[in-house]
Amino acid sequence: MENRMGYGWSNNTSVRVDGADPNPGKFSSIRWNAVAPDFFRVIGANLRLGRDIAESDTAASRRVIVVNQSFVDRYLSGKNPIDHKVNLSGQGDKENEAYSIIGVVPDLKYTSVRENPRPMGWVPYTQNPGIAGMNIELRAHGDTSAVLEEARSVVHEFGPDIPLLQPIKQTEQYEQSYSDERLFSHMATFFGLLAALLVATGLYGTLAYRVSRRTPEIGVRMALGAQRRQVLWMILRESLIIGVIGIAVGLPLAFAGARLLKSMLFGVTTTDPLAFVLALVGIAAVAVVSALLPAQRASSVDPIVALRYE
């Protein structure tokens, strides 16, 4: 699915393909909009099959429609969709009132970044005279603000009483589309870092206490010839063992929690290997860093002082 966005609104109705209900016994739905020539070229969507809507598709010419891949997969699976007839509900079932499929485009995200693929079609606005309003897409190079001013001038010349409602740049539309996901991502990052800080603090406190309780033992070990690196590794190993136990307990819970939060995830799956690998590496790093100071303190113990420690 391409991450291109539409303007967030469409008609929704039932559909007939080649004069018959393509999904008998169930509601055969289609989302559709009326657009101008070269619509897909303007928004940068590459056609998988057929052609774009053209200037020659007028009210007097053959009625045409471009459909998305979901439409083909659901209603024309295994068939060449070009030239199949599509009737939209309320627009007649006669052969001369049907739209002929002239092209297929990928599934485009049309109302939100989270939407599921749905059958959709686009028809020329010239062949749908009942349109009460239109959304205009403009492709520009350079300063888009200047283009908006030119668009206002053109619309005013065409009809002084026609308002230009909600002009917006594509980048701004993307920002709006991803605002909720970005907020959730920031919150997840904050709480993740907070959890890591709490884990590090807990590990550090536990290991510091254990090191202080084992000071005489460490002094004896060093008096009997234990090297500082051996003492350092002994303390670090305890921290890593605690981390491994935490991973063994937490990993199944993480899988279960991811399934519960599936609807809140965007851009990752519930079993995304990269996310889990990074989480494991992060836990190991937190365990090592939180144990480093107590381990260094233990490895620097003076055996004589340690043996006198009470």
Buried (B, 14 or more C-beta within 10 A) or exposed (E): EEEBBBBEEBBEBBBBBBEEBBBEEEEBBBBBBBBBBBBBEBBEBEBEBBEBBEEEBEEEEEBBBBBBBBBBBBBBEEEEBBEBBBBBBEBEEEEEEBBEBBBBBBBBBBBEBEBEBBBBBBBBBBBBEEEEEEEEEEEBEEEBEEBBEEBEEEBEEEEEEEEEEEBEBBEEBBEEBBEEBEEEEEEEEEEEEEEBEEBBEEBBEBBBEBBEEBBBEBBBBBEEEBEEEEBBBBBBEBBBEBBEEBBEEBBEEBEEEBEEEEEEBEEEEBEEEEBBEEBBEBBBEBBBBBBBBBBBBBBEBEBEEBBEBE
